[in-house]
């Protein structure tokens, strides 16, 4: 009986360590995702600005006219 209890305690300890490792990894991934979202927003704004400036430039005469 005591051997069985020790096995169960060992299993619980290993599961706790695994859960803790997974929590740390999930937290890291959430930070990475948040950073990537911010970068994506910046890129989207830059693309939008580039498209807007091309629309304006397309309606203007070239400087040599």
PDBQT receptor file of N, H, CA, C and O in Angstrom, charges set to zero:
ATOM      1  N   UNK A   1       0.823  -1.201   0.000  1.00  0.00    +0.000 N 
ATOM      2  CA  UNK A   1       0.000   0.000   0.000  1.00  0.00    +0.000 C 
ATOM      3  C   UNK A   1       0.865   1.263   0.000  1.00  0.00    +0.000 C 
ATOM      4  O   UNK A   1       0.585   2.221  -0.721  1.00  0.00    +0.000 OA
ATOM      5  N   UNK A   2       1.913   1.250   0.813  1.00  0.00    +0.000 N 
ATOM      6  H   UNK A   2       2.141   0.472   1.399  1.00  0.00    +0.000 HD
ATOM      7  CA  UNK A   2       2.797   2.416   0.900  1.00  0.00    +0.000 C 
ATOM      8  C   UNK A   2       3.490   2.660  -0.435  1.00  0.00    +0.000 C 
ATOM      9  O   UNK A   2       3.674   3.809  -0.837  1.00  0.00    +0.000 OA
ATOM     10  N   UNK A   3       3.876   1.591  -1.122  1.00  0.00    +0.000 N 
ATOM     11  H   UNK A   3       3.727   0.658  -0.796  1.00  0.00    +0.000 HD
ATOM     12  CA  UNK A   3       4.525   1.731  -2.423  1.00  0.00    +0.000 C 
ATOM     13  C   UNK A   3       3.571   2.398  -3.416  1.00  0.00    +0.000 C 
ATOM     14  O   UNK A   3       3.990   3.231  -4.220  1.00  0.00    +0.000 OA
ATOM     15  N   UNK A   4       2.329   2.041  -3.359  1.00  0.00    +0.000 N 
ATOM     16  H   UNK A   4       1.989   1.365  -2.706  1.00  0.00    +0.000 HD
ATOM     17  CA  UNK A   4       1.306   2.619  -4.244  1.00  0.00    +0.000 C 
ATOM     18  C   UNK A   4       1.136   4.114  -3.950  1.00  0.00    +0.000 C 
ATOM     19  O   UNK A   4       1.008   4.912  -4.878  1.00  0.00    +0.000 OA
ATOM     20  N   UNK A   5       1.132   4.489  -2.707  1.00  0.00    +0.000 N 
ATOM     21  H   UNK A   5       1.236   3.840  -1.953  1.00  0.00    +0.000 HD
ATOM     22  CA  UNK A   5       1.008   5.902  -2.323  1.00  0.00    +0.000 C 
ATOM     23  C   UNK A   5       2.209   6.686  -2.821  1.00  0.00    +0.000 C 
ATOM     24  O   UNK A   5       2.058   7.799  -3.324  1.00  0.00    +0.000 OA
ATOM     25  N   UNK A   6       3.386   6.125  -2.687  1.00  0.00    +0.000 N 
ATOM     26  H   UNK A   6       3.509   5.221  -2.278  1.00  0.00    +0.000 HD
ATOM     27  CA  UNK A   6       4.603   6.792  -3.165  1.00  0.00    +0.000 C 
ATOM     28  C   UNK A   6       4.532   6.982  -4.676  1.00  0.00    +0.000 C 
ATOM     29  O   UNK A   6       4.906   8.042  -5.178  1.00  0.00    +0.000 OA
ATOM     30  N   UNK A   7       4.062   5.982  -5.405  1.00  0.00    +0.000 N 
ATOM     31  H   UNK A   7       3.759   5.121  -4.997  1.00  0.00    +0.000 HD
ATOM     32  CA  UNK A   7       3.922   6.094  -6.857  1.00  0.00    +0.000 C 
ATOM     33  C   UNK A   7       2.932   7.205  -7.220  1.00  0.00    +0.000 C 
ATOM     34  O   UNK A   7       3.174   7.990  -8.136  1.00  0.00    +0.000 OA
ATOM     35  N   UNK A   8       1.830   7.257  -6.501  1.00  0.00    +0.000 N 
ATOM     36  H   UNK A   8       1.633   6.619  -5.757  1.00  0.00    +0.000 HD
ATOM     37  CA  UNK A   8       0.835   8.291  -6.767  1.00  0.00    +0.000 C 
ATOM     38  C   UNK A   8       1.378   9.689  -6.456  1.00  0.00    +0.000 C 
ATOM     39  O   UNK A   8       1.141  10.635  -7.207  1.00  0.00    +0.000 OA
ATOM     40  N   UNK A   9       2.102   9.808  -5.352  1.00  0.00    +0.000 N 
ATOM     41  H   UNK A   9       2.294   9.039  -4.742  1.00  0.00    +0.000 HD
ATOM     42  CA  UNK A   9       2.705  11.099  -5.002  1.00  0.00    +0.000 C 
ATOM     43  C   UNK A   9       3.727  11.520  -6.053  1.00  0.00    +0.000 C 
ATOM     44  O   UNK A   9       3.806  12.693  -6.419  1.00  0.00    +0.000 OA
ATOM     45  N   UNK A  10       4.495  10.572  -6.527  1.00  0.00    +0.000 N 
ATOM     46  H   UNK A  10       4.431   9.619  -6.230  1.00  0.00    +0.000 HD
ATOM     47  CA  UNK A  10       5.483  10.853  -7.572  1.00  0.00    +0.000 C 
ATOM     48  C   UNK A  10       4.781  11.315  -8.847  1.00  0.00    +0.000 C 
ATOM     49  O   UNK A  10       5.209  12.272  -9.492  1.00  0.00    +0.000 OA
ATOM     50  N   UNK A  11       3.719  10.639  -9.194  1.00  0.00    +0.000 N 
ATOM     51  H   UNK A  11       3.370   9.861  -8.670  1.00  0.00    +0.000 HD
ATOM     52  CA  UNK A  11       2.956  11.000 -10.382  1.00  0.00    +0.000 C 
ATOM     53  C   UNK A  11       2.366  12.407 -10.256  1.00  0.00    +0.000 C 
ATOM     54  O   UNK A  11       2.414  13.190 -11.204  1.00  0.00    +0.000 OA
ATOM     55  N   UNK A  12       1.822  12.716  -9.109  1.00  0.00    +0.000 N 
ATOM     56  H   UNK A  12       1.783  12.080  -8.339  1.00  0.00    +0.000 HD
ATOM     57  CA  UNK A  12       1.254  14.048  -8.878  1.00  0.00    +0.000 C 
ATOM     58  C   UNK A  12       2.344  15.110  -8.973  1.00  0.00    +0.000 C 
ATOM     59  O   UNK A  12       2.122  16.176  -9.547  1.00  0.00    +0.000 OA
ATOM     60  N   UNK A  13       3.499  14.832  -8.425  1.00  0.00    +0.000 N 
ATOM     61  H   UNK A  13       3.679  13.966  -7.959  1.00  0.00    +0.000 HD
ATOM     62  CA  UNK A  13       4.611  15.778  -8.484  1.00  0.00    +0.000 C 
ATOM     63  C   UNK A  13       5.028  16.027  -9.931  1.00  0.00    +0.000 C 
ATOM     64  O   UNK A  13       5.243  17.172 -10.328  1.00  0.00    +0.000 OA
ATOM     65  N   UNK A  14       5.140  14.969 -10.709  1.00  0.00    +0.000 N 
ATOM     66  H   UNK A  14       4.965  14.039 -10.386  1.00  0.00    +0.000 HD
ATOM     67  CA  UNK A  14       5.513  15.109 -12.119  1.00  0.00    +0.000 C 
ATOM     68  C   UNK A  14       4.439  15.879 -12.892  1.00  0.00    +0.000 C 
ATOM     69  O   UNK A  14       4.758  16.693 -13.759  1.00  0.00    +0.000 OA
ATOM     70  N   UNK A  15       3.197  15.626 -12.583  1.00  0.00    +0.000 N 
ATOM     71  H   UNK A  15       2.938  14.965 -11.879  1.00  0.00    +0.000 HD
ATOM     72  CA  UNK A  15       2.109  16.351 -13.247  1.00  0.00    +0.000 C 
ATOM     73  C   UNK A  15       2.140  17.829 -12.880  1.00  0.00    +0.000 C 
ATOM     74  O   UNK A  15       1.916  18.686 -13.735  1.00  0.00    +0.000 OA
ATOM     75  N   UNK A  16       2.412  18.129 -11.630  1.00  0.00    +0.000 N 
ATOM     76  H   UNK A  16       2.594  17.433 -10.936  1.00  0.00    +0.000 HD
ATOM     77  CA  UNK A  16       2.527  19.524 -11.204  1.00  0.00    +0.000 C 
ATOM     78  C   UNK A  16       3.653  20.238 -11.950  1.00  0.00    +0.000 C 
ATOM     79  O   UNK A  16       3.493  21.382 -12.377  1.00  0.00    +0.000 OA
ATOM     80  N   UNK A  17       4.776  19.568 -12.104  1.00  0.00    +0.000 N 
ATOM     81  H   UNK A  17       4.906  18.639 -11.757  1.00  0.00    +0.000 HD
ATOM     82  CA  UNK A  17       5.903  20.156 -12.824  1.00  0.00    +0.000 C 
ATOM     83  C   UNK A  17       5.547  20.378 -14.293  1.00  0.00    +0.000 C 
ATOM     84  O   UNK A  17       5.888  21.407 -14.877  1.00  0.00    +0.000 OA
ATOM     85  N   UNK A  18       4.860  19.406 -14.876  1.00  0.00    +0.000 N 
ATOM     86  H   UNK A  18       4.582  18.571 -14.401  1.00  0.00    +0.000 HD
ATOM     87  CA  UNK A  18       4.445  19.527 -16.273  1.00  0.00    +0.000 C 
ATOM     88  C   UNK A  18       3.465  20.680 -16.448  1.00  0.00    +0.000 C 
ATOM     89  O   UNK A  18       3.585  21.463 -17.390  1.00  0.00    +0.000 OA
ATOM     90  N   UNK A  19       2.511  20.783 -15.555  1.00  0.00    +0.000 N 
ATOM     91  H   UNK A  19       2.414  20.146 -14.790  1.00  0.00    +0.000 HD
ATOM     92  CA  UNK A  19       1.526  21.875 -15.615  1.00  0.00    +0.000 C 
ATOM     93  C   UNK A  19       2.226  23.220 -15.474  1.00  0.00    +0.000 C 
ATOM     94  O   UNK A  19       1.903  24.165 -16.194  1.00  0.00    +0.000 OA
ATOM     95  N   UNK A  20       3.167  23.314 -14.568  1.00  0.00    +0.000 N 
ATOM     96  H   UNK A  20       3.430  22.546 -13.983  1.00  0.00    +0.000 HD
ATOM     97  CA  UNK A  20       3.907  24.564 -14.380  1.00  0.00    +0.000 C 
ATOM     98  C   UNK A  20       4.690  24.915 -15.642  1.00  0.00    +0.000 C 
ATOM     99  O   UNK A  20       4.697  26.072 -16.063  1.00  0.00    +0.000 OA
ATOM    100  N   UNK A  21       5.342  23.936 -16.245  1.00  0.00    +0.000 N 
ATOM    101  H   UNK A  21       5.336  22.997 -15.903  1.00  0.00    +0.000 HD
ATOM    102  CA  UNK A  21       6.091  24.174 -17.487  1.00  0.00    +0.000 C 
ATOM    103  C   UNK A  21       5.160  24.634 -18.604  1.00  0.00    +0.000 C 
ATOM    104  O   UNK A  21       5.492  25.545 -19.362  1.00  0.00    +0.000 OA
ATOM    105  N   UNK A  22       4.007  24.008 -18.700  1.00  0.00    +0.000 N 
ATOM    106  H   UNK A  22       3.737  23.268 -18.083  1.00  0.00    +0.000 HD
ATOM    107  CA  UNK A  22       3.042  24.386 -19.729  1.00  0.00    +0.000 C 
ATOM    108  C   UNK A  22       2.504  25.793 -19.494  1.00  0.00    +0.000 C 
ATOM    109  O   UNK A  22       2.315  26.549 -20.447  1.00  0.00    +0.000 OA
ATOM    110  N   UNK A  23       2.259  26.145 -18.255  1.00  0.00    +0.000 N 
ATOM    111  H   UNK A  23       2.412  25.531 -17.481  1.00  0.00    +0.000 HD
ATOM    112  CA  UNK A  23       1.792  27.499 -17.934  1.00  0.00    +0.000 C 
ATOM    113  C   UNK A  23       2.823  28.545 -18.332  1.00  0.00    +0.000 C 
ATOM    114  O   UNK A  23       2.479  29.590 -18.883  1.00  0.00    +0.000 OA
ATOM    115  N   UNK A  24       4.082  28.259 -18.051  1.00  0.00    +0.000 N 
ATOM    116  H   UNK A  24       4.362  27.410 -17.603  1.00  0.00    +0.000 HD
ATOM    117  CA  UNK A  24       5.162  29.185 -18.428  1.00  0.00    +0.000 C 
ATOM    118  C   UNK A  24       5.218  29.337 -19.940  1.00  0.00    +0.000 C 
ATOM    119  O   UNK A  24       5.368  30.446 -20.451  1.00  0.00    +0.000 OA
ATOM    120  N   UNK A  25       5.099  28.236 -20.649  1.00  0.00    +0.000 N 
ATOM    121  H   UNK A  25       4.977  27.334 -20.234  1.00  0.00    +0.000 HD
ATOM    122  CA  UNK A  25       5.146  28.271 -22.113  1.00  0.00    +0.000 C 
ATOM    123  C   UNK A  25       3.940  29.024 -22.687  1.00  0.00    +0.000 C 
ATOM    124  O   UNK A  25       4.091  29.804 -23.627  1.00  0.00    +0.000 OA
ATOM    125  N   UNK A  26       2.778  28.802 -22.144  1.00  0.00    +0.000 N 
ATOM    126  H   UNK A  26       2.656  28.168 -21.380  1.00  0.00    +0.000 HD
ATOM    127  CA  UNK A  26       1.582  29.510 -22.610  1.00  0.00    +0.000 C 
ATOM    128  C   UNK A  26       1.733  31.010 -22.373  1.00  0.00    +0.000 C 
ATOM    129  O   UNK A  26       1.377  31.812 -23.237  1.00  0.00    +0.000 OA
ATOM    130  N   UNK A  27       2.249  31.388 -21.229  1.00  0.00    +0.000 N 
ATOM    131  H   UNK A  27       2.537  30.737 -20.528  1.00  0.00    +0.000 HD
ATOM    132  CA  UNK A  27       2.464  32.799 -20.933  1.00  0.00    +0.000 C 
ATOM    133  C   UNK A  27       3.439  33.419 -21.937  1.00  0.00    +0.000 C 
ATOM    134  O   UNK A  27       3.210  34.525 -22.425  1.00  0.00    +0.000 OA
ATOM    135  N   UNK A  28       4.515  32.711 -22.240  1.00  0.00    +0.000 N 
ATOM    136  H   UNK A  28       4.701  31.812 -21.844  1.00  0.00    +0.000 HD
ATOM    137  CA  UNK A  28       5.502  33.197 -23.208  1.00  0.00    +0.000 C 
ATOM    138  C   UNK A  28       4.869  33.338 -24.591  1.00  0.00    +0.000 C 
ATOM    139  O   UNK A  28       5.097  34.326 -25.289  1.00  0.00    +0.000 OA
ATOM    140  N   UNK A  29       4.081  32.354 -24.975  1.00  0.00    +0.000 N 
ATOM    141  H   UNK A  29       3.896  31.552 -24.409  1.00  0.00    +0.000 HD
ATOM    142  CA  UNK A  29       3.430  32.411 -26.278  1.00  0.00    +0.000 C 
ATOM    143  C   UNK A  29       2.426  33.558 -26.353  1.00  0.00    +0.000 C 
ATOM    144  O   UNK A  29       2.300  34.203 -27.395  1.00  0.00    +0.000 OA
ATOM    145  N   UNK A  30       1.724  33.814 -25.280  1.00  0.00    +0.000 N 
ATOM    146  H   UNK A  30       1.826  33.291 -24.434  1.00  0.00    +0.000 HD
ATOM    147  CA  UNK A  30       0.776  34.938 -25.258  1.00  0.00    +0.000 C 
ATOM    148  C   UNK A  30       1.505  36.262 -25.445  1.00  0.00    +0.000 C 
ATOM    149  O   UNK A  30       1.025  37.148 -26.153  1.00  0.00    +0.000 OA
ATOM    150  N   UNK A  31       2.674  36.394 -24.804  1.00  0.00    +0.000 N 
ATOM    151  H   UNK A  31       3.063  35.674 -24.229  1.00  0.00    +0.000 HD
ATOM    152  CA  UNK A  31       3.470  37.608 -24.980  1.00  0.00    +0.000 C 
ATOM    153  C   UNK A  31       3.930  37.733 -26.432  1.00  0.00    +0.000 C 
ATOM    154  O   UNK A  31       3.872  38.815 -27.016  1.00  0.00    +0.000 OA
ATOM    155  N   UNK A  32       4.388  36.620 -27.011  1.00  0.00    +0.000 N 
ATOM    156  H   UNK A  32       4.436  35.741 -26.537  1.00  0.00    +0.000 HD
ATOM    157  CA  UNK A  32       4.831  36.626 -28.409  1.00  0.00    +0.000 C 
ATOM    158  C   UNK A  32       3.687  37.009 -29.342  1.00  0.00    +0.000 C 
ATOM    159  O   UNK A  32       3.873  37.804 -30.263  1.00  0.00    +0.000 OA
ATOM    160  N   UNK A  33       2.523  36.451 -29.108  1.00  0.00    +0.000 N 
ATOM    161  H   UNK A  33       2.372  35.805 -28.360  1.00  0.00    +0.000 HD
ATOM    162  CA  UNK A  33       1.362  36.751 -29.946  1.00  0.00    +0.000 C 
ATOM    163  C   UNK A  33       0.990  38.224 -29.835  1.00  0.00    +0.000 C 
ATOM    164  O   UNK A  33       0.679  38.860 -30.842  1.00  0.00    +0.000 OA
ATOM    165  N   UNK A  34       1.018  38.765 -28.639  1.00  0.00    +0.000 N 
ATOM    166  H   UNK A  34       1.270  38.248 -27.821  1.00  0.00    +0.000 HD
ATOM    167  CA  UNK A  34       0.695  40.176 -28.445  1.00  0.00    +0.000 C 
ATOM    168  C   UNK A  34       1.691  41.059 -29.192  1.00  0.00    +0.000 C 
ATOM    169  O   UNK A  34       1.301  42.044 -29.819  1.00  0.00    +0.000 OA
ATOM    170  N   UNK A  35       2.969  40.710 -29.124  1.00  0.00    +0.000 N 
ATOM    171  H   UNK A  35       3.285  39.910 -28.614  1.00  0.00    +0.000 HD
ATOM    172  CA  UNK A  35       3.993  41.481 -29.826  1.00  0.00    +0.000 C 
ATOM    173  C   UNK A  35       3.798  41.377 -31.340  1.00  0.00    +0.000 C 
ATOM    174  O   UNK A  35       3.922  42.374 -32.052  1.00  0.00    +0.000 OA
ATOM    175  N   UNK A  36       3.496  40.189 -31.826  1.00  0.00    +0.000 N 
ATOM    176  H   UNK A  36       3.395  39.379 -31.248  1.00  0.00    +0.000 HD
ATOM    177  CA  UNK A  36       3.270  40.012 -33.256  1.00  0.00    +0.000 C 
ATOM    178  C   UNK A  36       2.036  40.776 -33.728  1.00  0.00    +0.000 C 
ATOM    179  O   UNK A  36       2.024  41.305 -34.839  1.00  0.00    +0.000 OA
ATOM    180  N   UNK A  37       1.018  40.838 -32.909  1.00  0.00    +0.000 N 
ATOM    181  H   UNK A  37       1.028  40.409 -32.006  1.00  0.00    +0.000 HD
ATOM    182  CA  UNK A  37      -0.169  41.616 -33.263  1.00  0.00    +0.000 C 
ATOM    183  C   UNK A  37       0.163  43.095 -33.374  1.00  0.00    +0.000 C 
ATOM    184  O   UNK A  37      -0.297  43.773 -34.293  1.00  0.00    +0.000 OA
ATOM    185  N   UNK A  38       0.969  43.599 -32.429  1.00  0.00    +0.000 N 
ATOM    186  H   UNK A  38       1.342  43.048 -31.682  1.00  0.00    +0.000 HD
ATOM    187  CA  UNK A  38       1.370  45.011 -32.487  1.00  0.00    +0.000 C 
ATOM    188  C   UNK A  38       2.173  45.283 -33.762  1.00  0.00    +0.000 C 
ATOM    189  O   UNK A  38       1.964  46.297 -34.429  1.00  0.00    +0.000 OA
ATOM    190  N   UNK A  39       3.096  44.370 -34.096  1.00  0.00    +0.000 N 
ATOM    191  H   UNK A  39       3.266  43.547 -33.554  1.00  0.00    +0.000 HD
ATOM    192  CA  UNK A  39       3.889  44.537 -35.307  1.00  0.00    +0.000 C 
ATOM    193  C   UNK A  39       2.997  44.501 -36.551  1.00  0.00    +0.000 C 
ATOM    194  O   UNK A  39       3.196  45.277 -37.486  1.00  0.00    +0.000 OA
ATOM    195  N   UNK A  40       2.035  43.616 -36.555  1.00  0.00    +0.000 N 
ATOM    196  H   UNK A  40       1.873  42.986 -35.795  1.00  0.00    +0.000 HD
ATOM    197  CA  UNK A  40       1.118  43.519 -37.682  1.00  0.00    +0.000 C 
ATOM    198  C   UNK A  40       0.327  44.808 -37.850  1.00  0.00    +0.000 C 
ATOM    199  O   UNK A  40       0.122  45.268 -38.973  1.00  0.00    +0.000 OA
ATOM    200  N   UNK A  41      -0.117  45.393 -36.745  1.00  0.00    +0.000 N 
ATOM    201  H   UNK A  41       0.050  45.020 -35.832  1.00  0.00    +0.000 HD
ATOM    202  CA  UNK A  41      -0.842  46.666 -36.813  1.00  0.00    +0.000 C 
ATOM    203  C   UNK A  41       0.041  47.752 -37.418  1.00  0.00    +0.000 C 
ATOM    204  O   UNK A  41      -0.424  48.551 -38.231  1.00  0.00    +0.000 OA
ATOM    205  N   UNK A  42       1.310  47.783 -37.025  1.00  0.00    +0.000 N 
ATOM    206  H   UNK A  42       1.688  47.134 -36.364  1.00  0.00    +0.000 HD
ATOM    207  CA  UNK A  42       2.232  48.783 -37.577  1.00  0.00    +0.000 C 
ATOM    208  C   UNK A  42       2.398  48.565 -39.080  1.00  0.00    +0.000 C 
ATOM    209  O   UNK A  42       2.364  49.522 -39.853  1.00  0.00    +0.000 OA
ATOM    210  N   UNK A  43       2.576  47.317 -39.492  1.00  0.00    +0.000 N 
ATOM    211  H   UNK A  43       2.603  46.540 -38.863  1.00  0.00    +0.000 HD
ATOM    212  CA  UNK A  43       2.734  47.021 -40.919  1.00  0.00    +0.000 C 
ATOM    213  C   UNK A  43       1.470  47.371 -41.699  1.00  0.00    +0.000 C 
ATOM    214  O   UNK A  43       1.551  47.900 -42.808  1.00  0.00    +0.000 OA
ATOM    215  N   UNK A  44       0.314  47.080 -41.128  1.00  0.00    +0.000 N 
ATOM    216  H   UNK A  44       0.249  46.651 -40.227  1.00  0.00    +0.000 HD
ATOM    217  CA  UNK A  44      -0.936  47.409 -41.810  1.00  0.00    +0.000 C 
ATOM    218  C   UNK A  44      -1.065  48.913 -41.994  1.00  0.00    +0.000 C 
ATOM    219  O   UNK A  44      -1.501  49.373 -43.049  1.00  0.00    +0.000 OA
ATOM    220  N   UNK A  45      -0.687  49.686 -40.971  1.00  0.00    +0.000 N 
ATOM    221  H   UNK A  45      -0.333  49.312 -40.114  1.00  0.00    +0.000 HD
ATOM    222  CA  UNK A  45      -0.753  51.148 -41.080  1.00  0.00    +0.000 C 
ATOM    223  C   UNK A  45       0.212  51.644 -42.141  1.00  0.00    +0.000 C 
ATOM    224  O   UNK A  45      -0.132  52.537 -42.917  1.00  0.00    +0.000 OA
ATOM    225  N   UNK A  46       1.419  51.081 -42.191  1.00  0.00    +0.000 N 
ATOM    226  H   UNK A  46       1.698  50.356 -41.561  1.00  0.00    +0.000 HD
ATOM    227  CA  UNK A  46       2.400  51.501 -43.192  1.00  0.00    +0.000 C 
ATOM    228  C   UNK A  46       1.913  51.183 -44.602  1.00  0.00    +0.000 C 
ATOM    229  O   UNK A  46       2.075  51.991 -45.516  1.00  0.00    +0.000 OA
ATOM    230  N   UNK A  47       1.317  50.007 -44.776  1.00  0.00    +0.000 N 
ATOM    231  H   UNK A  47       1.185  49.350 -44.034  1.00  0.00    +0.000 HD
ATOM    232  CA  UNK A  47       0.797  49.635 -46.091  1.00  0.00    +0.000 C 
ATOM    233  C   UNK A  47      -0.330  50.576 -46.488  1.00  0.00    +0.000 C 
ATOM    234  O   UNK A  47      -0.399  51.019 -47.635  1.00  0.00    +0.000 OA
ATOM    235  N   UNK A  48      -1.208  50.880 -45.549  1.00  0.00    +0.000 N 
ATOM    236  H   UNK A  48      -1.153  50.520 -44.617  1.00  0.00    +0.000 HD
ATOM    237  CA  UNK A  48      -2.311  51.797 -45.826  1.00  0.00    +0.000 C 
ATOM    238  C   UNK A  48      -1.778  53.176 -46.208  1.00  0.00    +0.000 C 
ATOM    239  O   UNK A  48      -2.284  53.802 -47.140  1.00  0.00    +0.000 OA
ATOM    240  N   UNK A  49      -0.762  53.650 -45.493  1.00  0.00    +0.000 N 
ATOM    241  H   UNK A  49      -0.351  53.142 -44.736  1.00  0.00    +0.000 HD
ATOM    242  CA  UNK A  49      -0.168  54.946 -45.812  1.00  0.00    +0.000 C 
ATOM    243  C   UNK A  49       0.467  54.930 -47.198  1.00  0.00    +0.000 C 
ATOM    244  O   UNK A  49       0.356  55.898 -47.951  1.00  0.00    +0.000 OA
ATOM    245  N   UNK A  50       1.131  53.830 -47.530  1.00  0.00    +0.000 N 
ATOM    246  H   UNK A  50       1.222  53.044 -46.919  1.00  0.00    +0.000 HD
ATOM    247  CA  UNK A  50       1.756  53.715 -48.846  1.00  0.00    +0.000 C 
ATOM    248  C   UNK A  50       0.692  53.715 -49.944  1.00  0.00    +0.000 C 
ATOM    249  O   UNK A  50       0.869  54.352 -50.983  1.00  0.00    +0.000 OA
ATOM    250  N   UNK A  51      -0.405  53.006 -49.715  1.00  0.00    +0.000 N 
ATOM    251  H   UNK A  51      -0.548  52.488 -48.871  1.00  0.00    +0.000 HD
ATOM    252  CA  UNK A  51      -1.470  52.967 -50.707  1.00  0.00    +0.000 C 
ATOM    253  C   UNK A  51      -2.095  54.343 -50.868  1.00  0.00    +0.000 C 
ATOM    254  O   UNK A  51      -2.388  54.765 -51.987  1.00  0.00    +0.000 OA
ATOM    255  N   UNK A  52      -2.300  55.043 -49.764  1.00  0.00    +0.000 N 
ATOM    256  H   UNK A  52      -2.062  54.700 -48.856  1.00  0.00    +0.000 HD
ATOM    257  CA  UNK A  52      -2.869  56.391 -49.838  1.00  0.00    +0.000 C 
ATOM    258  C   UNK A  52      -1.940  57.348 -50.575  1.00  0.00    +0.000 C 
ATOM    259  O   UNK A  52      -2.398  58.169 -51.370  1.00  0.00    +0.000 OA
ATOM    260  N   UNK A  53      -0.652  57.247 -50.319  1.00  0.00    +0.000 N 
ATOM    261  H   UNK A  53      -0.280  56.580 -49.673  1.00  0.00    +0.000 HD
ATOM    262  CA  UNK A  53       0.291  58.151 -50.980  1.00  0.00    +0.000 C 
ATOM    263  C   UNK A  53       0.393  57.823 -52.462  1.00  0.00    +0.000 C 
ATOM    264  O   UNK A  53       0.620  58.726 -53.268  1.00  0.00    +0.000 OA
ATOM    265  N   UNK A  54       0.233  56.574 -52.843  1.00  0.00    +0.000 N 
ATOM    266  H   UNK A  54       0.049  55.841 -52.189  1.00  0.00    +0.000 HD
ATOM    267  CA  UNK A  54       0.266  56.215 -54.263  1.00  0.00    +0.000 C 
ATOM    268  C   UNK A  54      -0.971  56.732 -54.986  1.00  0.00    +0.000 C 
ATOM    269  O   UNK A  54      -0.888  57.141 -56.144  1.00  0.00    +0.000 OA
ATOM    270  N   UNK A  55      -2.113  56.716 -54.313  1.00  0.00    +0.000 N 
ATOM    271  H   UNK A  55      -2.181  56.384 -53.373  1.00  0.00    +0.000 HD
ATOM    272  CA  UNK A  55      -3.330  57.240 -54.914  1.00  0.00    +0.000 C 
ATOM    273  C   UNK A  55      -3.184  58.734 -55.170  1.00  0.00    +0.000 C 
ATOM    274  O   UNK A  55      -3.595  59.220 -56.224  1.00  0.00    +0.000 OA
ATOM    275  N   UNK A  56      -2.616  59.459 -54.241  1.00  0.00    +0.000 N 
ATOM    276  H   UNK A  56      -2.282  59.065 -53.385  1.00  0.00    +0.000 HD
ATOM    277  CA  UNK A  56      -2.419  60.896 -54.392  1.00  0.00    +0.000 C 
ATOM    278  C   UNK A  56      -1.404  61.156 -55.500  1.00  0.00    +0.000 C 
ATOM    279  O   UNK A  56      -1.620  62.013 -56.357  1.00  0.00    +0.000 OA
ATOM    280  N   UNK A  57      -0.301  60.417 -55.481  1.00  0.00    +0.000 N 
ATOM    281  H   UNK A  57      -0.125  59.722 -54.785  1.00  0.00    +0.000 HD
ATOM    282  CA  UNK A  57       0.744  60.616 -56.474  1.00  0.00    +0.000 C 
ATOM    283  C   UNK A  57       0.245  60.249 -57.871  1.00  0.00    +0.000 C 
ATOM    284  O   UNK A  57       0.710  60.828 -58.853  1.00  0.00    +0.000 OA
ATOM    285  N   UNK A  58      -0.673  59.319 -57.982  1.00  0.00    +0.000 N 
ATOM    286  H   UNK A  58      -1.051  58.849 -57.184  1.00  0.00    +0.000 HD
ATOM    287  CA  UNK A  58      -1.194  58.925 -59.278  1.00  0.00    +0.000 C 
ATOM    288  C   UNK A  58      -2.022  60.015 -59.929  1.00  0.00    +0.000 C 
ATOM    289  O   UNK A  58      -2.179  60.008 -61.150  1.00  0.00    +0.000 OA
ATOM    290  N   UNK A  59      -2.550  60.938 -59.169  1.00  0.00    +0.000 N 
ATOM    291  H   UNK A  59      -2.423  60.944 -58.177  1.00  0.00    +0.000 HD
ATOM    292  CA  UNK A  59      -3.365  62.029 -59.711  1.00  0.00    +0.000 C 
ATOM    293  C   UNK A  59      -2.564  63.293 -59.972  1.00  0.00    +0.000 C 
ATOM    294  O   UNK A  59      -3.094  64.241 -60.550  1.00  0.00    +0.000 OA
ATOM    295  N   UNK A  60      -1.316  63.332 -59.568  1.00  0.00    +0.000 N 
ATOM    296  H   UNK A  60      -0.885  62.561 -59.099  1.00  0.00    +0.000 HD
ATOM    297  CA  UNK A  60      -0.489  64.523 -59.749  1.00  0.00    +0.000 C 
ATOM    298  C   UNK A  60       0.347  64.390 -61.022  1.00  0.00    +0.000 C 
ATOM    299  O   UNK A  60       0.658  63.287 -61.474  1.00  0.00    +0.000 OA
ATOM    300  N   UNK A  61       0.699  65.538 -61.581  1.00  0.00    +0.000 N 
ATOM    301  H   UNK A  61       0.446  66.434 -61.214  1.00  0.00    +0.000 HD
ATOM    302  CA  UNK A  61       1.591  65.525 -62.734  1.00  0.00    +0.000 C 
ATOM    303  C   UNK A  61       3.015  65.262 -62.267  1.00  0.00    +0.000 C 
ATOM    304  O   UNK A  61       3.404  65.693 -61.181  1.00  0.00    +0.000 OA
ATOM    305  N   UNK A  62       3.774  64.576 -63.059  1.00  0.00    +0.000 N 
ATOM    306  H   UNK A  62       3.458  64.226 -63.941  1.00  0.00    +0.000 HD
ATOM    307  CA  UNK A  62       5.181  64.369 -62.725  1.00  0.00    +0.000 C 
ATOM    308  C   UNK A  62       5.908  65.715 -62.661  1.00  0.00    +0.000 C 
ATOM    309  O   UNK A  62       5.486  66.670 -63.313  1.00  0.00    +0.000 OA
ATOM    310  N   UNK A  63       6.981  65.804 -61.894  1.00  0.00    +0.000 N 
ATOM    311  H   UNK A  63       7.323  65.029 -61.364  1.00  0.00    +0.000 HD
ATOM    312  CA  UNK A  63       7.659  67.104 -61.711  1.00  0.00    +0.000 C 
ATOM    313  C   UNK A  63       8.258  67.677 -62.998  1.00  0.00    +0.000 C 
ATOM    314  O   UNK A  63       8.482  68.886 -63.057  1.00  0.00    +0.000 OA
ATOM    315  N   UNK A  64       8.520  66.898 -63.999  1.00  0.00    +0.000 N 
ATOM    316  H   UNK A  64       8.338  65.916 -63.951  1.00  0.00    +0.000 HD
ATOM    317  CA  UNK A  64       9.142  67.422 -65.206  1.00  0.00    +0.000 C 
ATOM    318  C   UNK A  64       8.134  68.024 -66.180  1.00  0.00    +0.000 C 
ATOM    319  O   UNK A  64       8.542  68.462 -67.256  1.00  0.00    +0.000 OA
ATOM    320  N   UNK A  65       6.846  68.071 -65.863  1.00  0.00    +0.000 N 
ATOM    321  H   UNK A  65       6.515  67.716 -64.989  1.00  0.00    +0.000 HD
ATOM    322  CA  UNK A  65       5.830  68.648 -66.770  1.00  0.00    +0.000 C 
ATOM    323  C   UNK A  65       5.777  70.117 -66.630  1.00  0.00    +0.000 C 
ATOM    324  O   UNK A  65       4.987  70.774 -67.308  1.00  0.00    +0.000 OA
TER     325      UNK A  65
